[in-house]
Amino acid sequence: MLLAAHGERRPDATNAGVFRIAEVLASRGLDVAVGFISGVPTIKEALQTLVADRVLVYPLFASNGYFTRDRLVQILDEANNTGRSIEMLTPLGLDPGLPNVVLQQAGDAARAHGLAPETSTLILLAHGSQRNPASRQSTEELARTLERRVVFARVAVAFLEEPPSLDDAVASIEGPAVVLGVFSGEGLHGAKDAPGLVARIGRRDVVFAGIMGTAPGIAELVALAVAARQAG
């Protein structure tokens, strides 16, 4: 299988979270490679290390937007010069098991900071885009699913590149909040922008829970998705 992620080329970027997921999967006997759209190894380089005639691709992306639906497909088509069967699985952001992982991650963060989830608001902070609605749509759908679970008092959304901003989202609620980054990797947005925005708010009762892509349980989601496709 191939774990496909956006990746990051910053000098201090390690993309370590993706490699940790791959290590867990490899420990379970899967032949797994990691490839990045922006970073090393590239998607093409990773694909070349796999020898099977059938390759399952798990996109570690927060939505089914341009990078998953168009760019990744194009790269895979160009890289697959052997005629192998390459099958795309559901992106992480749309994985049916993701809500459970997110609730566990956010709940643990709330309790670690002395906050009760049932009296706190969970804010999903995503990238957003003025040009492509995929990020907003998947984030809002995730928020609706989480709110139906009634673990947090309320679930709200905020975006980096479209309204509402995190500042506006926090201003619209009462009481404590847990902010979880709806990012699949430790790029600039997940590693620096999201925690920086939370810190800038300057409230002890508004805490950062990390990003979903590095949450405990993500490797299990990927393993289950691969097993389900193999069984099918």
C-alpha positions as CSV (number, residue, x, y, z in Angstrom):
1,M,0.0,0.0,0.0
2,L,1.0,3.6,-0.5
3,L,0.4,6.3,2.1
4,A,0.1,9.5,0.0
5,A,0.3,12.9,1.7
6,H,0.9,16.5,0.7
7,G,4.1,16.8,2.7
8,E,6.3,19.8,3.4
9,R,9.6,21.0,2.1
10,R,10.5,23.5,4.8
11,P,14.1,22.9,6.2
12,D,12.7,22.0,9.6
13,A,9.9,19.8,8.3
14,T,10.3,16.0,8.9
15,N,6.8,14.8,8.0
16,A,7.4,12.4,10.9
17,G,3.8,11.8,11.6
18,V,3.2,10.1,8.3
19,F,6.3,7.9,8.8
20,R,5.1,6.9,12.2
21,I,1.8,5.7,10.7
22,A,3.7,3.7,8.1
23,E,5.8,2.1,10.9
24,V,2.7,0.9,12.7
25,L,1.3,-0.5,9.5
26,A,4.5,-2.2,8.6
27,S,4.6,-3.8,12.0
28,R,1.3,-5.5,11.1
29,G,2.8,-7.1,8.1
30,L,1.7,-4.6,5.4
31,D,4.1,-3.7,2.6
32,V,3.8,0.1,2.9
33,A,5.5,3.0,1.2
34,V,5.2,6.7,1.9
35,G,5.1,9.4,-0.8
36,F,4.5,13.1,-0.9
37,I,3.3,15.6,-3.4
38,S,5.6,18.2,-1.8
39,G,8.5,16.5,-0.1
40,V,10.6,13.4,-0.3
41,P,10.2,10.7,-1.2
42,T,7.9,11.7,-4.0
43,I,4.8,9.7,-4.9
44,K,6.6,8.3,-8.0
45,E,9.7,7.3,-5.9
46,A,7.5,5.6,-3.3
47,L,5.5,3.8,-5.9
48,Q,8.6,2.4,-7.5
49,T,9.6,0.7,-4.2
50,L,6.5,-1.4,-4.2
51,V,6.6,-4.6,-6.3
52,A,3.0,-5.9,-6.0
53,D,0.7,-5.9,-9.0
54,R,-2.0,-4.3,-6.9
55,V,-1.4,-1.1,-4.9
56,L,-3.9,0.5,-2.5
57,V,-3.5,4.2,-2.0
58,Y,-4.6,5.8,1.2
59,P,-4.8,9.6,0.8
60,L,-3.8,11.3,4.0
61,F,-5.8,14.5,3.1
62,A,-8.4,16.3,5.1
63,S,-10.9,16.5,2.2
64,N,-11.6,15.3,-1.3
65,G,-10.4,18.5,-2.9
66,Y,-8.0,19.4,-5.6
67,F,-4.9,17.6,-4.3
68,T,-6.8,14.3,-3.7
69,R,-9.3,14.3,-6.6
70,D,-7.0,15.8,-9.3
71,R,-3.3,16.3,-8.5
72,L,-2.8,12.9,-6.8
73,V,-4.6,11.0,-9.5
74,Q,-2.5,12.8,-12.2
75,I,0.8,12.0,-10.4
76,L,-0.2,8.3,-10.0
77,D,-1.2,8.0,-13.6
78,E,2.1,9.5,-14.7
79,A,4.1,7.3,-12.3
80,N,2.4,4.0,-13.1
81,N,4.4,2.9,-16.1
82,T,4.0,-0.8,-15.4
83,G,0.2,-1.1,-15.8
84,R,-0.3,-2.1,-12.2
85,S,-3.7,-1.9,-10.6
86,I,-3.8,1.2,-8.4
87,E,-6.9,1.7,-6.3
88,M,-7.7,4.9,-4.3
89,L,-9.2,4.6,-0.9
90,T,-11.4,7.2,0.9
91,P,-9.3,10.2,2.1
92,L,-8.7,10.5,5.8
93,G,-11.1,13.5,6.2
94,L,-14.0,11.4,4.9
95,D,-13.0,8.1,6.6
96,P,-16.1,6.9,8.5
97,G,-14.0,6.0,11.5
98,L,-12.5,9.6,11.8
99,P,-15.2,11.0,14.2
100,N,-14.3,8.5,16.9
101,V,-10.6,9.3,16.6
102,V,-11.3,13.1,16.7
103,L,-13.6,12.9,19.7
104,Q,-11.0,10.8,21.6
105,Q,-8.2,13.2,20.8
106,A,-10.2,16.3,21.6
107,G,-11.7,14.8,24.8
108,D,-8.2,13.8,26.0
109,A,-6.9,17.3,25.4
110,A,-9.8,18.9,27.3
111,R,-9.3,16.7,30.3
112,A,-5.6,17.2,30.3
113,H,-6.2,20.9,30.6
114,G,-8.8,20.5,33.3
115,L,-11.8,21.1,31.0
116,A,-15.0,19.1,30.9
117,P,-15.9,18.2,27.3
118,E,-19.6,18.3,28.1
119,T,-19.3,22.0,29.1
120,S,-16.8,22.9,26.4
121,T,-17.1,23.8,22.7
122,L,-15.1,21.8,20.2
123,I,-13.8,24.1,17.4
124,L,-12.6,22.4,14.2
125,L,-10.0,24.6,12.5
126,A,-9.5,23.8,8.9
127,H,-7.8,25.4,5.9
128,G,-10.8,26.5,3.9
129,S,-10.6,28.1,0.4
130,Q,-12.4,30.9,-1.4
131,R,-12.0,28.9,-4.7
132,N,-12.8,25.3,-3.7
133,P,-15.6,24.4,-1.2
134,A,-14.3,20.9,-0.4
135,S,-12.5,21.9,2.8
136,R,-15.5,23.7,4.2
137,Q,-17.9,21.0,3.2
138,S,-16.0,18.1,4.7
139,T,-15.3,20.1,7.9
140,E,-18.9,21.1,8.3
141,E,-20.0,17.5,7.7
142,L,-17.5,16.3,10.4
143,A,-18.8,19.0,12.8
144,R,-22.4,17.8,12.3
145,T,-21.4,14.2,12.9
146,L,-19.5,15.1,16.1
147,E,-22.3,17.3,17.4
148,R,-24.8,14.4,17.1
149,R,-22.5,12.4,19.4
150,V,-23.2,14.9,22.2
151,V,-19.7,14.6,23.7
152,F,-19.0,18.3,23.6
153,A,-21.6,21.0,24.4
154,R,-21.2,22.4,20.9
155,V,-19.1,21.9,17.8
156,A,-18.1,24.9,15.7
157,V,-15.9,25.4,12.7
158,A,-13.3,28.0,11.8
159,F,-11.0,28.5,8.8
160,L,-7.6,30.0,7.9
161,E,-8.6,31.3,4.5
162,E,-12.3,32.1,4.7
163,P,-14.8,33.1,7.4
164,P,-15.3,32.5,10.2
165,S,-11.8,33.0,11.5
166,L,-10.7,31.3,14.7
167,D,-10.9,34.7,16.5
168,D,-14.5,35.1,15.3
169,A,-15.5,31.5,16.2
170,V,-14.1,31.9,19.8
171,A,-15.9,35.3,20.2
172,S,-19.2,33.7,19.2
173,I,-19.2,31.1,22.0
174,E,-19.4,31.2,25.8
175,G,-17.2,29.2,28.1
176,P,-14.1,27.0,27.4
177,A,-13.1,25.7,24.0
178,V,-10.9,23.0,22.5
179,V,-9.4,23.7,19.1
180,L,-8.5,20.8,16.9
181,G,-6.7,21.3,13.6
182,V,-8.4,19.5,10.7
183,F,-5.0,19.0,9.0
184,S,-3.6,15.7,7.8
185,G,0.1,16.5,8.4
186,E,2.6,18.7,10.1
187,G,2.9,21.3,7.4
188,L,3.0,25.0,8.0
189,H,-0.7,25.2,8.8
190,G,-0.8,22.3,11.2
191,A,2.6,22.8,12.9
192,K,2.7,26.6,13.2
193,D,-0.4,28.5,12.1
194,A,-3.0,26.5,14.1
195,P,-1.2,26.5,17.5
196,G,0.0,30.0,16.9
197,L,-3.6,31.3,16.4
198,V,-4.7,29.5,19.6
199,A,-1.8,31.0,21.6
200,R,-2.6,34.5,20.2
201,I,-6.1,34.3,21.7
202,G,-4.5,34.3,25.1
203,R,-7.2,32.5,27.1
204,R,-6.3,29.6,29.4
205,D,-9.7,28.1,28.7
206,V,-9.1,27.9,25.0
207,V,-6.7,25.0,24.3
208,F,-5.1,23.4,21.3
209,A,-5.7,19.6,20.9
210,G,-3.2,19.1,18.0
211,I,-4.0,18.1,14.5
212,M,-6.1,15.1,13.4
213,G,-3.4,13.6,11.1
214,T,-1.1,12.7,14.0
215,A,-3.8,11.6,16.4
216,P,-3.5,8.2,18.1
217,G,-5.8,5.9,16.2
218,I,-5.1,7.1,12.6
219,A,-2.9,4.1,11.8
220,E,-5.8,1.9,12.9
221,L,-8.2,3.7,10.5
222,V,-5.8,3.1,7.6
223,A,-5.4,-0.6,8.5
224,L,-9.1,-1.1,8.7
225,A,-9.7,0.7,5.4
226,V,-7.0,-1.5,3.7
227,A,-8.5,-4.7,5.2
228,A,-12.0,-3.8,4.1
229,R,-10.8,-3.2,0.5
230,Q,-8.8,-6.4,0.5
231,A,-11.8,-8.4,1.8
232,G,-14.0,-6.8,-0.9
